[in-house]
């Protein structure tokens, strides 16, 4: 039996944002998360996240190489009432860096997350409409 996965992924391509973001220290990032949690999550989702459908079950998966970013994202999601999968470290083959991976699973939570952050990117996959069917 074939295990087909569908996903939508956006890669961050804005150089100026990358420079600004990489120069933030933990306290500055924490302040942004506390003041603008939804905006922070929208940015993280659009730069480091993807929407996956596996056997009609949706999941949001977020990956990042920076442990502090993962901890702050976890904090923002938890403070907004989301139950997330525990972050784990995936160590790929050289020359790539280790990657932190975590996510939100389940139709109700994924729909709630997308409705809350209102992503700018267009999620147009055919399975996305199943989130909004009653």
C-alpha positions as CSV (number, residue, x, y, z in Angstrom):
1,X,0.0,0.0,0.0
2,X,1.4,3.4,-1.0
3,X,1.8,6.0,1.7
4,X,1.2,9.2,-0.1
5,X,1.8,12.5,1.7
6,X,0.6,15.9,0.5
7,X,2.1,19.1,1.9
8,X,2.3,22.8,1.3
9,X,5.7,24.4,2.1
10,X,6.9,27.9,1.8
11,X,10.6,28.7,2.0
12,X,11.7,32.0,3.4
13,X,13.4,33.9,0.6
14,X,13.5,37.5,2.1
15,X,17.2,38.2,2.7
16,X,16.6,41.4,4.8
17,X,14.2,39.5,7.1
18,X,16.8,36.8,7.6
19,X,19.5,39.3,8.6
20,X,17.2,41.0,11.1
21,X,15.9,37.7,12.5
22,X,19.3,36.1,12.9
23,X,20.5,39.2,14.9
24,X,17.8,39.0,17.5
25,X,18.8,37.7,20.9
26,X,16.6,35.4,23.1
27,X,15.2,38.3,25.2
28,X,14.2,40.3,22.0
29,X,12.6,37.2,20.5
30,X,10.8,36.5,23.8
31,X,9.4,40.1,23.9
32,X,8.1,39.7,20.4
33,X,6.4,36.4,21.3
34,X,4.8,37.9,24.4
35,X,3.5,41.0,22.6
36,X,2.6,39.5,19.2
37,X,2.1,35.7,19.6
38,X,-0.2,35.3,16.6
39,X,2.0,37.3,14.3
40,X,5.0,35.4,15.5
41,X,3.3,32.1,14.8
42,X,2.2,33.2,11.4
43,X,5.8,34.1,10.5
44,X,7.1,30.8,11.9
45,X,4.5,28.8,10.0
46,X,5.1,30.7,6.8
47,X,8.9,30.4,7.0
48,X,9.5,27.1,8.7
49,X,6.2,25.2,8.7
50,X,4.2,23.0,6.4
51,X,0.7,21.6,6.3
52,X,0.7,17.8,5.7
53,X,-2.2,15.4,4.9
54,X,-1.5,11.8,5.7
55,X,-4.5,9.5,5.1
56,X,-6.8,12.5,5.2
57,X,-5.5,13.5,8.7
58,X,-4.0,17.0,8.7
59,X,-0.9,18.1,10.7
60,X,1.1,21.2,11.0
61,X,4.8,20.4,11.1
62,X,7.4,23.1,12.0
63,X,11.1,22.6,11.7
64,X,14.0,24.9,12.8
65,X,17.7,24.6,13.5
66,X,17.5,27.1,16.4
67,X,16.5,25.6,19.7
68,X,15.5,29.0,21.2
69,X,13.1,29.6,18.3
70,X,11.5,26.2,18.9
71,X,11.2,26.9,22.6
72,X,9.6,30.3,22.0
73,X,7.2,28.8,19.4
74,X,6.3,26.1,21.8
75,X,5.6,28.7,24.5
76,X,3.4,30.8,22.1
77,X,1.4,27.8,21.1
78,X,1.0,26.5,24.6
79,X,-0.1,30.0,25.9
80,X,-2.7,30.1,23.2
81,X,-4.1,26.7,24.3
82,X,-2.6,24.4,21.7
83,X,-1.4,20.9,22.5
84,X,1.7,20.2,20.5
85,X,3.8,17.3,19.8
86,X,6.9,17.3,21.9
87,X,9.8,18.8,20.0
88,X,12.5,16.3,19.0
89,X,15.9,16.7,17.5
90,X,16.4,15.0,14.1
91,X,20.0,14.6,13.0
92,X,20.3,14.3,9.3
93,X,23.3,13.0,7.4
94,X,26.2,15.4,6.9
95,X,26.6,18.2,5.9
96,X,23.2,19.4,7.2
97,X,22.6,20.8,10.7
98,X,20.5,19.0,13.3
99,X,16.8,20.1,13.0
100,X,14.2,20.5,15.7
101,X,10.8,19.2,14.7
102,X,7.4,19.5,16.3
103,X,3.8,20.1,15.3
104,X,0.1,20.1,15.8
105,X,-2.1,17.2,14.8
106,X,-5.7,16.6,14.3
107,X,-8.4,18.2,12.2
108,X,-9.9,20.4,14.9
109,X,-6.5,21.8,16.1
110,X,-5.1,22.3,12.6
111,X,-8.3,24.2,11.6
112,X,-8.2,26.3,14.8
113,X,-4.5,27.1,14.2
114,X,-5.0,28.2,10.6
115,X,-8.1,30.2,11.4
116,X,-6.2,32.0,14.2
117,X,-3.0,32.9,12.3
118,X,-4.7,33.6,9.0
119,X,-1.7,32.7,6.9
120,X,-0.9,34.9,4.0
121,X,0.2,32.0,1.8
122,X,-2.5,30.3,0.0
123,X,-3.2,26.7,1.1
124,X,-4.8,25.4,-2.0
125,X,-4.4,21.6,-1.8
126,X,-7.6,19.7,-2.5
127,X,-7.6,18.0,0.9
128,X,-7.6,21.4,2.7
129,X,-11.3,21.8,2.1
130,X,-11.9,18.7,4.3
131,X,-10.9,20.9,7.3
132,X,-14.0,23.1,6.6
133,X,-16.5,20.4,5.9
134,X,-19.0,19.7,8.6
